[in-house]
Amino acid sequence: MQVVILAAGRGTRMGPLTESMPKPLLPVAGQPLVGHVADAAVAAGADELVITIGFGGQQIRDHLGGKYDGVPIRYAEQAEQRGTADALAAAADHLTDDFAVLNGDSIYEAADLAGLFESTPQVGAIRVENPSEYGVLETEHGVVTEVREKPEDPQSNLINAGAYSFPQDVIELLDVPESERGEYELTDVLERLIERDALGATVFETWLDVGRPWELLAANERRLPGGTPTAATPDGGAVVVDDGSHHSEEAVTAVDAEIHPDATIRGNVVIESGVTVGPGVVIEGPTRLCAGCTVGPNAYIRGATLVGENARVGHAVELKNSVLMNEATVGHLSYVGDSVLAGGVNLGAGTNVANLRHDEEPVSLTVKGERVSTGRRKFGVVLGPDVATGIQTGINAGVTLSAGSRTEPGEIVRRDR
């Protein structure tokens, strides 16, 4: 089956993280988000991928190339980001038979997609506790009767998971009117299908929408190493397992990493080629250290943490449940918890991030100009590309610093900038 992956959007809800990078390339467990979508699609039976691109499209082309795991890729350019129906219309010339459509910013499981691909037309669905935040599906005997966008009084907890299988002639239904948001949306296409055909609902076991920074953390928590580890990962990384010793020399040697004998590694940790781990370092997985990064000496990494390529975690740094993108630096004597740091960030010595409110309420974050609850009791900060802090900077929980921001030595940052 041909599978269209919608990856043209900029991802403005991710704030400064997408100022220079399209959202589908944000890192999840060592590969871009769109790579996880492609993995699930190919494992579910896709024989061709058609990827719609727009903002940062060349970056996506450069990363994915012309094939993915042996499956050919075609690209379709959406000149202006005018909604999901318009994005699918941009890909229409490539579609020759029944096909599926997936959002390029969601985490799917192959088993769920395999069920979706079995028949058309179908919409992927999942049950959630907060349906009023999504497009709600009302069904009778497994057939969708209505789609309601973010209703105040949802009659169902079954929502649209942004995954579809369509007959080829659905292309004739894409000329929908502009929505109140000024976009052309696939949900309106679903309404036309409901009138024309019996639109089925394939209920997924697992799904995650990755639209906001705390959801990027959640995606990493879900996909970083866990469960029963194996001797090596398919991409050449080694899984280091707590075997009662400081670390597994055999696994480390296999990837040409330099692990000091005084380092301690526990749990499920993936260490890629060229990584350096210094003396006194303690790493408690699930964690992935990407190619060329350095850790320590005397650093402590814990929780679901991703350290990007050529990133640096220096002396006496504690890094907990966070994402450091490529070439980010947390130099020394700092604490970073439950946070996302974009590429090129450089934290001055003694920079500390708060990640907890004393009133125990969930931390809020600014999303498209509005403060929104993350739903997390613990959440730190979001730092855009090339942010730099002066020594002894303190940053309050829920603060966002835009690309290139600077702080003064000893400054306490309580508000976004």
Residue pairs with C-beta under 8 A, 6 or more apart in sequence:
1 45
1 46
1 47
1 97
1 98
1 99
1 100
1 117
1 165
2 46
2 47
2 48
2 49
2 50
2 94
2 95
2 96
2 97
2 98
2 99
2 100
3 41
3 46
3 48
3 49
3 50
3 99
3 100
3 101
3 102
4 49
4 50
4 51
4 52
4 88
4 91
4 95
4 99
4 100
4 101
4 102
5 34
5 37
5 38
5 41
5 49
5 50
5 51
5 52
5 102
5 103
5 104
6 52
6 84
6 87
6 88
6 101
6 102
6 103
6 104
7 22
7 24
7 34
7 51
7 52
7 53
7 60
7 104
7 105
8 52
8 53
8 54
8 55
8 57
8 77
8 78
8 81
8 87
8 90
9 22
9 23
9 54
9 55
9 81
9 104
9 105
10 18
10 22
10 23
10 54
10 55
10 56
10 81
11 17
11 18
11 22
11 23
11 24
11 26
11 105
11 211
12 18
12 368
13 211
13 212
13 367
13 368
14 23
14 26
14 211
14 212
14 213
14 216
15 213
15 366
15 367
15 382
15 384
15 400
15 402
16 342
16 382
16 383
16 384
16 385
16 400
16 401
16 402
16 403
17 23
17 26
17 213
17 216
17 340
17 342
17 382
17 384
18 26
19 384
19 385
19 402
19 403
20 56
20 385
20 403
21 56
21 59
21 342
21 343
21 385
22 53
22 54
22 55
22 56
22 57
22 59
22 60
23 33
23 104
23 105
23 210
24 32
24 33
24 34
24 37
24 60
24 104
24 105
25 32
25 33
25 34
25 56
25 59
25 60
25 63
26 32
26 33
26 210
26 216
27 33
27 220
27 306
27 308
27 323
27 325
27 326
28 36
28 107
28 210
28 216
28 219
28 220
28 223
28 306
29 36
29 219
29 220
29 223
29 224
29 225
29 288
29 306
30 235
30 237
30 270
30 272
30 288
30 290
30 306
32 63
33 104
33 105
33 107
33 210
33 219
34 51
34 60
34 64
34 104
34 105
35 63
35 64
35 68
36 107
36 108
36 219
36 223
37 102
37 103
37 104
37 105
37 106
37 107
37 108
38 49
38 64
38 68
38 69
39 69
39 110
40 102
40 108
40 109
40 110
40 113
41 49
41 100
41 102
41 108
41 110
41 113
42 49
42 68
42 69
42 71
43 110
43 113
43 114
44 110
44 111
44 113
44 114
44 116
44 117
45 114
45 117
46 71
46 100
46 117
47 71
48 71
48 72
48 73
48 74
49 68
49 71
49 72
49 73
49 74
50 73
50 74
50 75
50 76
50 91
50 94
50 95
50 99
51 60
51 64
51 73
51 74
51 75
51 76
51 104
52 75
52 76
52 77
52 78
52 87
52 88
52 90
52 91
53 60
53 61
53 75
53 76
53 77
53 78
54 77
54 78
54 79
54 80
54 81
54 87
55 81
57 75
57 77
61 75
64 73
65 73
66 72
66 73
67 73
74 94
76 90
76 91
76 93
76 94
77 90
78 86
78 87
78 90
79 90
80 86
81 87
82 182
82 183
82 184
83 179
83 181
83 183
83 184
83 185
83 186
84 103
84 183
84 184
84 185
84 186
85 174
85 176
85 183
85 184
85 185
85 186
85 188
85 189
86 174
86 183
86 184
88 101
88 171
88 174
88 186
88 189
89 171
89 174
89 184
92 171
92 174
95 168
95 171
96 168
97 168
98 120
98 165
98 166
98 167
98 168
99 165
99 166
99 168
100 113
100 116
100 117
100 163
100 164
100 165
100 166
101 163
101 164
101 165
101 166
101 186
102 108
102 113
102 162
102 163
102 164
103 162
103 163
103 209
105 209
105 210
105 211
106 161
106 162
106 163
106 207
106 208
106 209
106 210
107 206
107 207
107 208
107 210
107 219
107 222
107 223
108 124
108 161
108 163
108 204
108 206
108 207
109 204
109 205
109 206
109 207
111 205
112 124
112 163
112 202
112 204
112 205
112 206
112 207
113 124
113 163
115 202
116 122
116 124
116 163
116 164
116 165
116 202
116 204
117 165
118 165
119 165
119 200
120 165
120 166
120 167
121 164
121 165
121 166
121 167
121 170
121 193
121 197
121 199
121 200
122 164
122 165
122 199
122 200
122 201
122 202
123 137
123 144
123 160
123 161
123 163
123 164
123 190
123 199
123 200
123 201
123 202
124 160
124 161
124 162
124 163
124 164
124 202
124 204
124 207
125 137
125 158
125 159
125 160
125 161
125 201
125 202
125 203
125 204
126 158
126 159
126 161
126 203
126 204
126 205
126 206
126 207
127 157
127 158
127 159
127 203
128 134
128 157
128 159
129 157
131 151
131 154
131 156
131 157
131 158
131 159
132 150
132 151
132 152
132 153
132 154
133 150
134 150
134 159
134 160
134 209
135 147
135 148
135 149
135 150
135 159
135 160
135 187
136 147
136 148
136 149
136 150
136 151
136 154
136 155
136 156
136 157
136 158
136 159
136 160
137 144
137 146
137 147
137 156
137 158
137 159
137 160
137 201
138 144
138 145
138 146
138 147
138 148
138 155
138 156
138 158
139 145
139 156
139 158
139 201
142 200
142 201
143 198
143 199
143 200
143 201
144 190
144 194
144 199
144 200
144 201
145 194
146 194
147 160
147 187
147 190
147 191
147 194
148 154
148 155
149 187
158 201
158 203
160 187
160 190
161 204
161 207
161 209
162 209
163 204
163 207
164 186
164 190
165 202
166 193
167 197
170 189
170 193
173 189
173 192
173 193
173 196
174 184
174 189
176 184
176 185
176 188
176 189
176 192
177 184
177 188
178 184
179 185
179 188
190 199
193 199
208 215
208 218
208 219
208 222
209 215
210 216
210 218
210 219
212 365
212 367
212 372
212 374
213 340
213 365
213 382
214 365
214 374
214 375
214 376
214 379
216 323
216 340
217 304
217 321
217 322
217 323
217 338
217 340
217 379
220 304
220 305
220 306
220 323
221 286
221 304
221 321
224 268
224 270
224 285
224 286
224 287
224 288
224 304
224 305
224 306
225 239
225 267
225 268
225 269
225 270
225 285
225 286
225 287
225 288
226 268
226 285
226 286
227 268
229 239
229 241
229 268
230 239
231 238
231 239
231 251
231 254
232 238
232 239
232 251
232 254
232 255
233 239
233 270
235 272
236 255
236 272
236 273
237 255
237 270
237 271
237 272
237 273
237 288
238 248
238 251
238 252
238 254
238 255
238 257
238 270
238 271
239 251
239 268
239 269
239 270
240 247
240 248
240 251
240 252
240 265
240 268
240 269
240 270
240 271
240 285
241 248
241 251
241 267
241 268
242 265
242 266
242 267
246 261
246 262
246 263
246 264
246 265
247 259
247 263
247 264
247 265
248 265
249 259
251 271
252 259
252 271
255 271
255 272
255 273
255 275
256 273
256 274
257 271
257 272
257 273
257 274
257 275
257 276
257 277
257 289
258 275
258 276
258 277
259 265
259 271
259 275
259 277
260 277
260 278
260 279
260 280
260 281
260 296
260 297
261 279
262 279
262 280
263 277
263 278
263 279
263 280
263 281
263 282
263 283
263 296
264 281
264 282
264 283
265 277
265 282
265 283
265 285
266 282
266 283
266 284
266 285
267 284
267 285
267 286
267 287
268 285
268 286
268 287
269 283
269 285
269 286
269 287
269 288
269 289
270 287
270 288
270 289
271 277
271 289
272 288
272 289
272 290
272 291
272 292
273 291
273 292
274 291
274 292
275 289
275 290
275 291
275 292
275 293
275 294
275 295
276 293
276 294
276 295
277 283
277 289
277 294
277 295
277 296
278 294
278 295
278 296
278 297
278 298
278 299
279 296
279 297
279 298
280 296
280 297
280 298
280 299
281 295
281 296
281 297
281 298
281 299
281 300
281 301
282 299
282 300
282 301
282 302
283 289
283 295
283 300
283 301
283 302
284 301
284 302
284 303
286 303
286 304
286 305
287 301
287 302
287 303
287 304
287 305
287 306
287 307
288 305
288 306
288 307
289 295
289 307
290 306
290 307
290 308
290 309
290 311
290 326
291 309
291 310
292 309
292 310
293 307
293 308
293 309
293 310
293 311
293 312
293 313
294 311
294 312
294 313
295 301
295 307
295 313
296 313
296 314
296 315
297 315
298 315
298 316
299 313
299 314
299 315
299 316
299 317
299 318
299 319
300 317
300 318
300 319
301 307
301 313
301 318
301 319
301 320
302 318
302 319
302 320
302 321
303 320
303 321
303 322
304 321
305 319
305 320
305 321
305 322
305 323
305 324
306 322
306 323
306 324
307 313
307 319
307 324
308 323
308 324
308 325
308 326
308 327
308 328
308 343
309 326
309 327
310 326
310 327
311 324
311 325
311 326
311 327
311 328
311 329
312 328
312 329
312 330
312 331
313 319
313 324
313 330
314 329
314 330
314 331
314 332
314 334
315 331
315 332
315 333
316 332
316 333
317 330
317 331
317 332
317 333
317 334
317 335
317 336
318 334
318 335
318 336
318 337
319 330
319 336
319 337
320 335
320 336
320 337
320 338
321 337
321 338
321 378
322 336
322 337
322 338
322 339
322 340
322 341
322 380
323 339
323 340
323 341
324 330
324 336
324 341
324 345
325 340
325 341
325 342
325 343
325 345
326 343
327 343
327 344
328 341
328 342
328 343
328 344
328 345
328 346
329 345
329 346
329 347
330 336
330 341
330 347
330 351
331 346
331 347
331 348
331 349
332 349
333 349
333 350
334 347
334 349
334 350
334 351
334 352
334 353
335 352
335 353
336 347
336 351
336 353
336 380
337 353
337 355
337 378
337 380
338 355
338 376
338 378
338 379
338 380
339 353
339 355
339 379
339 380
339 381
339 382
339 383
340 381
340 382
340 383
341 347
341 383
341 387
342 383
342 384
342 385
342 386
342 387
342 403
343 385
343 386
344 385
344 386
344 387
345 383
345 384
345 385
345 386
345 387
345 388
346 386
346 387
346 388
346 389
347 388
347 389
347 393
348 388
348 389
348 390
348 391
348 392
348 393
348 407
348 409
349 391
349 392
350 391
350 392
350 393
351 389
351 391
351 392
351 393
351 394
351 395
352 393
352 394
352 395
353 380
353 381
353 394
353 395
353 397
354 380
354 394
354 395
354 396
354 397
355 363
355 378
355 379
355 380
355 397
356 363
356 377
356 378
356 397
357 363
357 377
357 397
360 377
361 377
362 373
362 374
362 375
362 376
362 377
362 379
363 373
363 374
363 376
363 377
363 378
363 379
363 397
363 398
364 371
364 372
364 373
364 374
364 398
365 371
365 372
365 374
365 379
365 382
365 398
365 400
366 372
366 398
366 400
366 416
374 398
379 397
379 398
380 395
380 397
381 395
381 396
381 397
381 398
381 399
381 400
381 401
382 399
382 400
382 401
383 400
383 401
383 405
384 400
384 401
384 402
384 403
384 404
384 405
385 403
385 404
386 403
386 404
387 401
387 402
387 403
387 404
387 405
387 406
388 405
388 406
388 407
389 395
389 406
389 407
389 411
390 406
390 407
390 408
390 409
390 410
390 411
391 409
391 410
392 409
392 410
393 407
393 408
393 409
393 410
393 411
393 412
393 413
394 411
394 412
394 413
395 401
395 407
395 413
396 412
396 413
396 414
396 415
399 413
399 414
399 415
399 416
400 416
401 407
401 413
401 416
401 417
402 416
402 417
405 417
407 413
